Amino acid sequence: MTHKTNLRIATLSPVRSPISANSEHRAAKALQGGSGEARRRMLPASDALLPFDWPWANGYGTLAHDSLPIFFQPFDCYEIDHAAARERSKNLARICNDWNGEIEACQLFLYDDTVALLRLDVMIQVDEATLATLVESGQLDRTLSDAAGDVYGALIYPAFQTYCREFSSRFGKRKVGDEQQLRDPNKLTVFKDVAFTEATAPASHVLWTGRSIVASPDELDQPVGELLRQWASYAGSIDDLKQARHYVGSGNILVVSDQPQDCRDDWFRGLSICQFYNAILFIYGAILKSSYSQLTDLLGAKRARNGELNRLMANITVSLDHLEFSRLEFKEARAGVQANRARIVEDTCAAWQLDTLISSALERTDLIRSRIARLLEARKSRVDKTVELILAGIGGVALVELFLSLTTASRSLPRDDFPGILDVFLWLPPNGAIALSSALLVTIFIYIYLAKR
């Protein structure tokens, strides 16, 4: 009889949602003692999505607690009906039917800034030859990623569409707690790159899928251990992996533990923080590139409407400020994580180079701020030129009027037999005075033009 291996694979996929709030206001309210919790469930009632409370307490109580800022705590949590998920996903059906698998967890966690986390954990039971084929071909990873996309498109995206349609009636003015400050998903200014108007969920709404496996040291000593090492793309030996206790790859994570359940919970909690913020950096990367492109177009345009420029710069300034706010919140979250989860978060940040991504985002914000400064300088220069032309026009009219006044005065005043300026204008006819003043004005303009060059 062929020996079959039981393998539990946990996945976590950042997905786009329509939920965004006044994050800074919520953070201030939380510090003042506000709960920051939703007064009602975010999503409308559904047979496929069953709400539940966040299972972990927040704050410094015991080492089982993490002190996370309100920004890194989910608004709401939903259990996704396993039968409905399997029925609507051909990839989950393949996992359950072809690989003797079952769904162990299928949950949705709604965070701020239009990001949600989809947790999909499965248990499969296959022989080593089949597992080797799945790992080497990449079919295991593709099927898990596609399964997350299936669940999002079939069960989650329609709920998000309903949330957008019913937002005004459910969460409009004076219908939500002041500490909540939900933003209208149909009028977002920072995260306006996402919409829920299409009939089917865009593929871009599922950003990626991260996978992790917790194995015992005994399992690594078996032939399956070599397959797991290959799956995680771990270059070291099995003994090195046992010593390190985990390896964090770009998409797959392999963990060694004698207490798999507690270990899985710790990794889920740590990865939730990292995946959420990684998704924010990814989204902001696209937003900042788009903003830079728009600024470049305006900078190169011969004439830009002030209203359009003002709106663009105002939106960009809000985006840049919020990016800095989220960076500080992430810094606080990293400091508030306790016990083994602290190492999980730090090692994950190092493996994914989150600090480098943060630095790159901040450098891009500096570039955008410098471009805004150039636009403002260019606009100031145009205003200055306009003011100069107006003043020059006023001065030109005054000069012509002065010549005419002197000509008129030279003819109306009695002779005093004393030579002076009026005697010069006495011999100058009015048309001549206008011509002389105009010539003098043209000379002044030419001089100013040459001086500015």
JOSUL-V269160 format. One record per run of one state. SS is the DSSP state (2 for helix, 1 for strand, 0 for the rest). FROM is the first residue (numbers start at 1). LEN is the number of residues. If there is no record, write none. Layout:
# JOSUL-V269160
{{SS & FROM & LEN} {SS & FROM & LEN}}
This chain:
# JOSUL-V269160
{{0 & 1 & 3} {1 & 4 & 13} {0 & 17 & 4} {1 & 21 & 1} {0 & 22 & 1} {2 & 23 & 9} {0 & 32 & 17} {1 & 49 & 4} {0 & 53 & 5} {1 & 58 & 1} {0 & 59 & 7} {1 & 66 & 1} {0 & 67 & 3} {2 & 70 & 3} {0 & 73 & 3} {1 & 76 & 5} {0 & 81 & 1} {2 & 82 & 7} {0 & 89 & 1} {2 & 90 & 8} {0 & 98 & 4} {1 & 102 & 9} {0 & 111 & 4} {1 & 115 & 13} {2 & 128 & 10} {0 & 138 & 1} {2 & 139 & 27} {0 & 166 & 1} {2 & 167 & 5} {0 & 172 & 10} {1 & 182 & 1} {0 & 183 & 20} {2 & 203 & 3} {1 & 206 & 1} {0 & 207 & 3} {1 & 210 & 6} {0 & 216 & 1} {2 & 217 & 5} {0 & 222 & 1} {2 & 223 & 9} {0 & 232 & 6} {2 & 238 & 7} {0 & 245 & 1} {1 & 246 & 3} {0 & 249 & 3} {1 & 252 & 5} {0 & 257 & 3} {2 & 260 & 41} {0 & 301 & 5} {2 & 306 & 31} {0 & 337 & 2} {2 & 339 & 14} {0 & 353 & 1} {2 & 354 & 59} {0 & 413 & 8} {2 & 421 & 6} {0 & 427 & 3} {2 & 430 & 23} {0 & 453 & 1}}
